[in-house]
Amino acid sequence: MDDSTRHPPHGAAAAPGGVRVTLIEPDGRRRYCVGYPGQSLMDVALVEGVEGILGQCGGAMNCATCLCALPPYWLERLPQPHPDERELLSYVDQAGPRSRLGCQVLLRRTLDGLVARVTPSTPASGLRD
């Protein structure tokens, strides 16, 4: 992932109060989206039809079908994962040290320009016993 991409070249400015987000789909295609403070990264991806985000549990943090990897620049700007999120990620084969559940990343103005790479998933795939 290109960690130097901090503020993507969006074609248009975000709507007033909007938070610009770039989601990189599993095939490498960049999707430029706008969300709003309090909205989850998963919700933005579902509204925009981003490939690889299923949100099977609706944000209840029990499926990992909204898995994303974030560059260190953005990870440092997020609150630490809740212990329940860390536990779930420990069971997901595709999860790495830069992984977060999109349903647990809540947008705020200071995240304007956020970049995340979607980790492909399928319902119940990759969960270790």
trRosetta pair geometry for C-beta under 8 A, 3 or more apart (Angstrom, degrees):
i j d omega theta_ij theta_ji phi_ij phi_ji
1 24 7.3 170 -125 44 99 157
1 69 6.5 -160 -37 109 150 115
1 71 5.7 -145 118 -75 125 90
1 98 8.0 -137 32 112 145 158
1 115 7.8 153 179 131 118 118
1 117 5.2 -120 -98 -30 126 139
2 5 4.8 68 103 -12 105 109
2 71 7.7 -45 98 -82 38 137
3 71 3.9 150 -125 -149 77 126
3 72 6.2 14 -144 29 134 86
3 73 6.0 141 -178 -7 90 108
5 8 6.1 33 179 -81 106 79
5 22 7.1 -73 146 68 126 153
5 71 7.4 155 58 -20 78 154
5 115 5.1 91 107 -73 105 167
6 73 5.7 -87 -102 141 101 157
6 74 8.0 174 -129 -56 72 88
6 113 5.8 35 146 140 60 131
6 115 7.2 -111 -115 -3 24 121
7 20 7.8 63 -153 85 72 134
7 112 7.7 22 -119 123 95 81
7 113 3.8 -51 -110 -133 65 142
8 20 6.9 -148 53 145 98 121
8 22 4.1 104 -32 -51 158 139
8 30 7.2 180 -147 -180 143 138
8 32 6.3 -156 116 -108 137 103
8 113 6.2 165 12 -151 71 74
8 115 6.4 127 -45 -83 112 105
10 13 7.2 115 97 -95 124 24
10 14 7.2 26 113 -51 169 75
10 20 5.3 -99 -46 -143 149 138
10 22 8.0 -139 -72 -69 88 96
10 32 5.0 153 -117 -170 81 136
11 32 6.8 135 5 86 87 157
14 17 7.9 -121 130 75 110 33
14 18 3.3 -149 168 87 109 114
14 19 6.6 110 -150 -15 161 6
14 20 4.8 -127 -59 -55 121 87
14 34 4.8 153 -133 -127 90 120
14 112 7.0 -118 3 -139 153 109
15 18 4.2 92 53 -30 72 130
15 34 6.0 109 12 152 91 153
17 36 6.3 27 129 -136 99 96
17 37 7.0 -85 177 4 92 104
17 109 7.8 -78 -152 -88 53 104
18 34 4.2 -4 -177 -174 134 115
18 35 7.0 133 -161 69 78 27
18 36 6.0 -62 -114 -87 56 70
19 34 6.8 140 65 -160 42 62
19 35 5.1 -32 63 71 99 79
19 36 6.5 154 10 -104 95 18
19 37 6.5 115 -32 -60 125 61
19 39 7.9 -171 39 52 122 107
19 107 4.4 176 60 -179 158 125
19 108 7.1 101 -88 81 147 13
19 109 6.4 -137 -88 -104 101 35
19 111 5.7 32 -166 83 132 89
19 112 5.1 -123 -142 -91 69 66
19 114 7.0 25 157 7 108 113
20 32 7.1 -18 -164 -168 97 88
20 33 7.6 143 -158 82 50 47
20 34 5.9 -33 -98 -101 54 74
20 112 5.4 55 31 -165 84 74
20 113 5.5 30 81 -71 107 43
20 114 7.5 168 98 28 58 69
21 32 7.7 151 82 -158 49 44
21 33 4.8 -27 70 71 97 96
21 34 7.1 160 20 -98 84 22
21 35 5.6 26 -7 4 132 107
21 41 6.8 174 -148 -128 152 84
21 44 5.7 58 52 137 154 160
21 107 7.2 -83 -59 -102 126 126
21 111 7.8 14 -87 134 91 105
21 113 8.0 91 -91 143 35 5
21 114 4.9 -16 -117 69 78 100
21 115 7.7 163 -165 -83 57 31
21 116 7.3 -14 -172 15 102 103
22 30 5.6 -17 -169 -165 106 105
22 31 7.1 148 -159 73 53 48
22 32 5.7 -21 -103 -101 77 64
22 33 7.5 161 -93 23 26 77
22 113 7.6 -4 -3 -172 101 47
22 114 7.2 -169 29 97 66 52
22 115 4.6 -10 66 -111 107 76
22 116 7.5 160 87 26 60 57
23 30 7.5 143 76 -158 41 53
23 31 4.7 -20 64 61 92 104
23 33 6.2 18 1 5 107 125
23 41 7.8 141 -88 -176 114 98
23 44 7.6 171 -39 110 132 109
23 45 5.7 129 -109 -101 167 98
23 48 7.4 147 32 81 138 143
23 50 4.9 -19 108 -131 148 150
23 53 7.7 -41 -173 -26 148 134
23 68 7.6 -82 -135 -120 92 130
23 116 5.7 -16 -114 70 68 89
23 117 7.9 134 -167 -110 54 21
23 118 5.9 48 177 -41 100 105
24 28 6.5 -20 -176 -146 101 34
24 29 7.3 159 -156 80 57 36
24 30 5.5 -28 -101 -99 72 67
24 31 7.6 -176 -84 18 23 75
24 115 7.2 34 -21 -176 106 90
24 116 7.1 -156 21 99 81 41
24 117 4.4 -29 66 -111 115 70
24 118 6.4 -157 83 10 55 77
25 28 7.0 -33 73 37 74 19
25 29 4.6 -1 40 59 119 88
25 30 7.7 -149 8 -76 81 18
25 31 6.2 75 -37 -18 101 111
25 50 6.1 -158 -87 -171 95 82
25 51 4.4 54 -149 58 125 103
25 52 5.8 157 -152 5 72 122
25 118 5.5 -7 -125 38 38 131
26 51 6.2 -97 22 116 94 109
26 52 4.6 141 -25 -74 107 138
26 118 5.8 -77 -46 92 71 102
26 119 7.6 70 -90 -158 95 17
26 120 4.2 41 -94 -58 145 108
27 51 7.0 14 7 85 102 149
29 51 7.7 64 55 30 119 125
31 48 6.0 130 161 142 133 136
31 50 5.2 -152 50 -106 163 98
33 44 5.2 120 136 168 142 112
33 45 7.4 -123 -27 -83 172 46
33 47 7.9 121 -155 78 127 101
33 48 4.7 -75 -107 -63 125 158
33 50 7.5 -57 -49 -58 142 121
34 44 7.8 -151 93 -142 23 118
35 39 4.5 -143 -180 84 109 131
35 41 7.4 -112 -27 -103 167 43
35 43 7.2 108 -133 87 123 95
35 44 3.8 -66 -75 -86 122 127
35 107 4.7 164 103 -27 123 165
36 39 4.9 82 59 -6 70 124
36 107 6.6 126 90 87 22 134
37 106 8.0 48 -170 156 54 90
37 107 5.6 -125 -107 108 35 86
37 108 5.0 52 -129 -119 96 49
37 109 6.1 -22 -75 -37 120 72
38 106 6.1 -15 -140 -172 27 111
38 107 6.9 -40 29 64 26 80
38 108 7.8 73 -41 -83 48 70
39 43 5.0 -116 -175 77 91 132
39 44 6.0 98 132 -53 122 90
39 106 7.2 145 74 -151 25 67
39 107 5.2 -3 63 29 77 120
40 43 4.6 102 57 1 81 99
40 44 7.2 -143 97 -3 48 82
40 59 6.1 152 22 -119 164 126
40 102 6.3 104 153 145 101 71
40 103 5.1 17 173 -145 155 40
40 104 7.2 43 -139 -12 118 12
40 105 6.3 104 -160 69 74 58
40 106 5.7 -49 -94 -94 63 60
40 107 7.3 180 -111 -9 13 84
41 44 5.8 -51 -152 34 35 112
41 45 6.4 35 151 -19 66 107
41 66 7.4 138 94 166 91 116
41 68 6.5 -72 129 6 144 156
41 100 8.0 74 39 104 149 115
41 102 4.0 -113 93 -158 102 85
41 103 7.6 -102 57 -53 77 20
41 105 4.1 13 -6 77 124 116
41 106 7.9 -112 -18 -74 76 19
41 107 6.9 130 -64 -53 66 90
41 114 7.5 -107 -102 124 115 147
41 116 6.3 41 -165 16 144 163
42 45 5.7 -58 -150 38 31 112
42 46 6.3 29 155 -19 67 107
42 53 6.2 -179 -140 -171 68 124
42 55 5.0 126 175 -95 116 111
42 59 6.0 173 77 -88 144 90
42 66 4.0 -14 -106 -149 115 150
42 101 7.4 -12 -52 156 125 75
42 102 3.6 127 -62 111 77 105
42 103 4.2 -8 2 -71 149 64
42 105 7.7 128 -17 45 77 88
43 46 5.8 -54 -145 37 31 109
43 47 6.3 32 157 -18 65 106
43 55 7.8 98 -78 -111 45 152
43 59 7.3 4 -55 -70 93 133
43 103 7.8 90 -30 -116 77 65
44 47 5.9 -58 -149 37 29 110
44 48 6.2 11 158 -4 65 116
44 50 7.9 36 115 -10 72 132
44 107 7.2 78 -39 -39 133 137
45 48 6.0 -68 -144 49 26 102
45 50 3.9 -72 -157 38 85 131
45 53 3.9 30 134 55 138 168
45 55 7.5 162 82 -41 107 118
45 66 7.0 154 56 -143 143 96
45 102 6.1 -16 7 175 137 158
45 118 7.2 128 -136 -93 143 122
46 49 7.6 36 -175 -70 30 33
46 50 7.5 -63 -55 31 26 89
46 53 6.2 -115 -63 118 67 117
46 55 5.2 -30 -71 5 129 151
50 53 5.0 38 85 20 103 120
50 118 6.3 178 149 -65 117 149
51 118 7.0 152 91 90 63 159
52 118 3.9 118 92 143 136 131
52 119 7.1 168 170 81 126 25
52 120 4.7 -90 -129 -102 108 61
52 121 6.8 87 -173 22 75 68
53 65 7.2 111 -163 141 42 74
53 66 5.3 43 -148 -123 91 70
53 68 8.0 1 -89 -61 108 100
53 102 6.2 -21 -130 33 122 163
53 118 5.8 -97 -47 -132 88 126
54 63 7.8 -92 88 126 111 134
54 65 3.7 -49 58 157 109 129
54 66 7.1 -123 52 -62 58 66
54 121 6.6 -111 10 89 115 97
54 122 7.4 85 -33 -133 153 32
54 123 6.5 -118 128 -62 162 76
55 58 6.3 68 158 -91 94 28
55 59 6.7 -4 -156 -46 101 70
55 65 6.2 -119 -28 95 17 102
55 66 5.2 51 -82 -68 67 115
55 102 7.6 -76 -82 79 91 119
55 103 6.8 126 -126 -69 88 111
56 63 4.4 -129 68 155 110 167
56 65 4.4 71 -1 29 102 149
56 123 5.0 116 -94 -106 158 96
57 60 4.2 -105 152 44 111 98
57 61 7.0 -115 99 21 143 18
57 62 4.9 154 -124 57 162 80
57 63 4.0 173 -23 -6 112 117
57 65 7.3 142 1 30 83 105
57 103 7.7 -61 76 -40 98 167
59 66 7.8 16 -91 -3 60 159
59 103 3.9 176 -128 -151 70 124
60 63 7.7 67 63 -6 89 95
60 103 7.7 -33 18 154 26 160
61 82 7.8 -20 -143 64 164 130
61 84 6.0 72 136 124 140 117
61 85 6.1 -81 -150 -86 127 76
61 88 6.3 -156 171 -17 84 159
61 101 6.2 106 -120 111 81 167
61 103 6.1 -150 -70 91 71 129
61 104 6.4 63 -94 -61 115 110
62 88 7.0 -133 -114 -110 38 136
63 66 7.8 76 82 0 96 83
63 123 6.7 -41 -166 -137 122 68
63 124 7.2 -66 -149 -63 86 55
64 67 5.2 25 180 -54 82 109
64 88 6.0 -175 -61 155 106 111
64 89 7.2 142 -109 -93 122 53
64 91 7.9 -151 -30 81 151 92
64 92 4.8 -167 -164 -91 163 138
64 95 7.4 -77 -151 -56 134 115
64 101 6.4 -97 -114 -104 58 105
64 121 6.3 -148 124 -146 82 159
64 126 7.3 -106 107 80 137 113
64 127 7.1 150 36 -77 137 94
65 121 4.8 -159 -126 105 58 127
65 122 7.3 -22 -116 163 108 8
65 123 6.1 -15 -75 -90 141 53
66 101 5.6 67 81 -171 98 72
66 102 3.6 -109 157 42 108 106
66 103 5.1 102 64 -25 155 87
66 121 7.9 -73 -20 44 20 141
67 92 6.5 178 -92 165 145 156
67 94 6.1 107 117 96 161 119
67 95 6.4 -114 -145 -84 132 81
67 99 5.9 -15 -165 -160 98 113
67 100 7.8 154 -150 81 54 33
67 101 6.4 -43 -93 -105 54 56
67 102 7.2 -106 -48 -14 7 90
67 118 7.6 98 88 -166 62 56
67 119 4.1 -52 111 60 107 119
67 121 5.4 102 24 -37 114 138
68 99 7.0 147 81 -148 38 62
68 100 5.8 -25 68 64 89 78
68 101 7.7 107 21 -145 82 12
68 102 5.1 84 -10 -66 120 93
68 105 7.3 -52 52 -1 134 146
68 116 4.1 12 174 171 136 121
68 117 6.3 146 -164 72 76 43
68 118 5.7 -43 -105 -102 82 43
68 119 6.1 -168 -98 0 22 88
69 96 6.4 18 -111 51 119 111
69 98 4.7 60 -162 102 86 104
69 99 5.4 -42 -93 -87 71 61
69 100 7.9 135 -107 17 26 70
69 116 6.9 150 70 -165 38 71
69 117 4.7 -19 59 62 94 102
69 119 5.9 92 -23 -54 93 106
70 74 4.4 -103 177 83 118 118
70 75 5.0 147 96 -59 115 82
70 78 7.5 74 85 -10 167 139
70 98 5.6 -148 57 172 56 96
70 100 6.0 4 -3 12 119 118
70 105 7.9 141 -54 -101 142 149
70 114 7.7 -41 -132 -169 117 94
70 115 7.2 132 -141 90 73 63
70 116 5.1 -36 -88 -109 82 82
70 117 7.6 -175 -76 20 33 74
71 74 5.5 85 61 14 76 96
71 75 7.1 -142 99 -8 36 92
71 98 7.1 7 -100 -159 15 141
71 115 6.2 23 7 80 114 111
72 75 5.4 -56 -137 38 36 114
72 76 6.2 40 164 -25 69 104
72 98 7.0 -84 -65 -110 61 116
73 76 6.5 -64 -164 28 21 110
73 77 7.4 7 147 -10 56 112
74 77 5.6 -63 -155 37 42 110
74 78 6.8 40 151 -25 71 105
74 111 7.3 66 -147 -141 99 91
74 114 5.6 96 -132 -139 135 78
74 115 6.3 -159 -36 49 145 69
74 116 7.2 -114 99 -71 161 78
75 78 5.9 -60 -154 28 37 111
75 98 6.0 -108 -59 -140 142 78
75 100 7.4 176 -112 -36 88 124
77 110 6.4 -155 -174 131 120 107
77 111 6.4 154 124 -95 129 78
78 100 7.0 -23 123 -97 170 161
78 105 6.3 -53 -125 -125 136 90
78 111 7.8 51 -79 -96 80 122
81 85 4.1 -119 -178 87 109 125
81 86 5.0 136 101 -54 124 83
81 89 7.3 -9 167 -3 168 139
81 100 6.5 -161 -83 -123 114 88
81 101 7.9 99 -133 18 118 91
81 104 6.6 55 -133 131 83 149
82 85 4.7 95 56 3 79 102
82 86 7.3 -148 92 -4 42 85
82 104 6.7 -129 13 -146 105 135
83 86 5.5 -53 -146 37 36 113
83 87 6.3 39 155 -22 67 104
84 87 5.7 -51 -148 34 32 113
84 88 6.5 31 155 -17 64 104
85 88 5.8 -54 -148 37 32 109
85 89 6.3 31 154 -18 66 108
85 100 7.4 10 169 -151 135 68
85 101 5.6 -131 -142 14 108 120
85 104 5.1 20 -98 -68 144 172
86 89 5.8 -57 -147 38 30 111
86 90 6.6 38 152 -30 63 102
87 90 5.7 -51 -156 23 33 116
87 91 7.4 22 152 -12 61 102
88 91 6.1 -65 -164 34 38 107
88 92 6.9 33 146 -25 69 111
88 101 7.0 20 89 -53 133 136
89 92 5.5 -59 -148 29 42 115
89 95 4.3 166 -167 -162 86 162
89 99 5.7 158 -145 99 126 121
89 100 8.0 -45 -84 -112 140 29
89 101 7.2 -131 -67 -40 99 94
90 95 7.5 -84 -68 78 19 146
91 127 5.0 14 143 -154 107 76
91 128 5.0 -147 -158 48 63 79
92 95 4.0 83 84 -17 108 113
92 99 7.5 -148 86 146 131 160
92 126 5.2 42 -159 124 67 112
92 127 6.2 -30 -93 -95 58 57
92 128 7.5 -127 -51 1 12 87
93 126 3.9 -123 34 -158 98 91
93 127 7.6 -103 -11 -49 86 12
93 128 6.2 119 -60 -47 82 97
94 99 7.6 131 117 -105 73 147
94 119 5.0 144 145 167 127 128
94 120 7.5 -139 -135 67 159 59
94 121 6.5 -141 38 -84 155 92
94 126 5.0 -28 -8 -150 95 161
95 99 4.1 -134 -150 63 77 167
95 119 7.5 115 -85 120 48 174
96 99 5.2 122 47 -26 56 105
99 119 6.7 -6 -121 -22 108 152
100 104 6.3 -125 175 73 96 106
100 105 5.5 82 128 -55 135 112
100 116 7.8 -82 55 -132 107 127
101 104 4.5 68 74 10 98 109
101 105 7.4 -177 89 -14 50 84
102 105 5.7 -55 -146 30 41 109
102 116 7.3 128 -100 138 98 159
105 114 8.0 148 161 -173 132 154
105 116 7.5 154 71 -77 172 153
107 111 5.5 -131 -145 68 64 134
107 114 7.4 -124 -116 4 90 149
108 111 5.5 94 56 4 64 103
109 112 6.0 -9 -174 -33 52 107
111 114 4.5 9 169 -53 96 120
121 125 5.6 179 -165 60 69 112
121 126 6.6 -84 -129 19 91 132
122 125 4.0 70 57 -20 85 134
124 127 6.0 -63 -167 9 60 125
